[in-house]
Amino acid sequence: MATKPFHPPVRTLMGPGPSDIAPRVLEALSRPTIGHLDPQFIVMMDEIKELLKYAFKTNNDVTFPVSAPGSAGMETALVNLVEPGDKVIVCQNGVFGGRMKSIVDRCGATPILVEDTWGRAVDPQKVEDAFIANPTAKIVAFVHAETSTGALSDARTIAEIAHKHHALVIADTVTSLGGSKLFVDEWGLDAVYSGTQKCLSCPPGLSPVTFNNRAVEIIKNRKTQVQSWFMDINLVLGYWGEGAKRSYHHTAPINSLYGLHESLVMLQEEGIENSWERHTANSKKLIAGLSELGLEPIVPEEERLAQLISVSIPDGVDEAAVRSRLLNEFNLEIGAGLGALAGKVWRIGLMGYSSRKENIDLCLNALKAVL
Ligand SMILES: *Cc1c(COP(=O)(O)O)cnc(C)c1O
């Protein structure tokens, strides 16, 4: 018998990503595919770049979406800036710092790990100490919004420390873009990458990045070739760069880019400051309701993300059984703990289009029923 078409169930996505996708974005994805060098498509690409500059709060010319998920944005930032023999300070306060370290290793460079407790922000004093111990470190890389724990780090202070020591700063803003205050230019973040399936509420598979002039100069003056052909910014900019002739580099994921364009138009309509405020206000409501159920956030308030809340699991509760009942009985997805927090927390996301009153009510009612 022939395999039937796949029709997924309709879920409410309140985990660490992907988040719920707005109906407008789903509709945009199904618009007719045109050629990726069609003049009208190129106009849309230029609009995406402008909209991303708005979202990142930057004037960087080199701002575009990498055609691959957030991890590829991470890899793009690192492989372009890191050369064999470099020293790179990598802050690890959750899963994603570990991934950065692994990429630095593969670049033939030396990672210097600055570790903090899972569930806490990066401690800027430790970054300062790492520079004092390693004055030739070229880069510090850190995660702004650590989705594996729910902690927000102080990007501005980390960037200040890096620049004082004549180093560049790479920031992972996969979960912060659109949900937490982020000022790429004002804070002096040199290379920044994000993802589409968290607070931008698009399908996964694209990674917006932005590089400032300082970073671009370093890339242009590399002694060695970028180890990755696909991610080499010098080549990608023939397709996404400014100026006259756009030439083939790879075939862009055309319909996914329609979706990203639509979601960025929605962000502009709402106003990014309003989006930050919506995330904050909804998170307060959810946390108040969770507290009534005896579920307390593990991250101290001043370091806590609005779009991803880790709560500790009450004693004697089978955490996996609860998640599977939420999924099967309420079509509601929440996240499990990762790494050091596996089995200890649930991660509840209120990202982008998921950050809505209906979702808060559903989540609280479902948890009440199941617990
Ligand atoms: C989700 C996430 C990533 C990885 O993104 P993918 O799209 O899954 O590759 C990287 N960093 C952070 C902070 C994330 O939340």
Ligand as a Chemical Component Dictionary entry (heavy atoms), coordinates in Angstrom:
data_LIG
# 
_chem_comp.id                   LIG 
_chem_comp.type                 NON-POLYMER 
_chem_comp.pdbx_formal_charge   0 
_chem_comp.three_letter_code    LIG 
# 
loop_
_chem_comp_atom.comp_id 
_chem_comp_atom.atom_id 
_chem_comp_atom.alt_atom_id 
_chem_comp_atom.type_symbol 
_chem_comp_atom.charge 
_chem_comp_atom.model_Cartn_x 
_chem_comp_atom.model_Cartn_y 
_chem_comp_atom.model_Cartn_z 
_chem_comp_atom.pdbx_ordinal 
LIG C1 C1 C 0 18.666 26.725 19.378 1  
LIG C2 C2 C 0 19.980 27.333 19.703 2  
LIG C3 C3 C 0 21.127 27.136 18.916 3  
LIG C4 C4 C 0 21.163 26.180 17.754 4  
LIG O1 O1 O 0 20.246 26.474 16.784 5  
LIG P1 P1 P 0 19.810 25.314 15.763 6  
LIG O2 O2 O 0 18.880 26.036 14.848 7  
LIG O3 O3 O 0 19.177 24.241 16.578 8  
LIG O4 O4 O 0 21.030 24.836 15.068 9  
LIG C5 C5 C 0 22.288 27.785 19.269 10 
LIG N1 N1 N 0 22.339 28.599 20.344 11 
LIG C6 C6 C 0 21.276 28.789 21.138 12 
LIG C7 C7 C 0 21.390 29.694 22.312 13 
LIG C8 C8 C 0 20.065 28.161 20.842 14 
LIG O5 O5 O 0 19.002 28.358 21.626 15 
# 
loop_
_chem_comp_bond.comp_id 
_chem_comp_bond.atom_id_1 
_chem_comp_bond.atom_id_2 
_chem_comp_bond.value_order 
_chem_comp_bond.pdbx_ordinal 
LIG C1 C2 SING 1  
LIG C2 C3 SING 2  
LIG C2 C8 DOUB 3  
LIG C3 C4 SING 4  
LIG C3 C5 DOUB 5  
LIG C4 O1 SING 6  
LIG O1 P1 SING 7  
LIG P1 O2 DOUB 8  
LIG P1 O3 SING 9  
LIG P1 O4 SING 10 
LIG C5 N1 SING 11 
LIG N1 C6 DOUB 12 
LIG C6 C7 SING 13 
LIG C6 C8 SING 14 
LIG C8 O5 SING 15 
# 
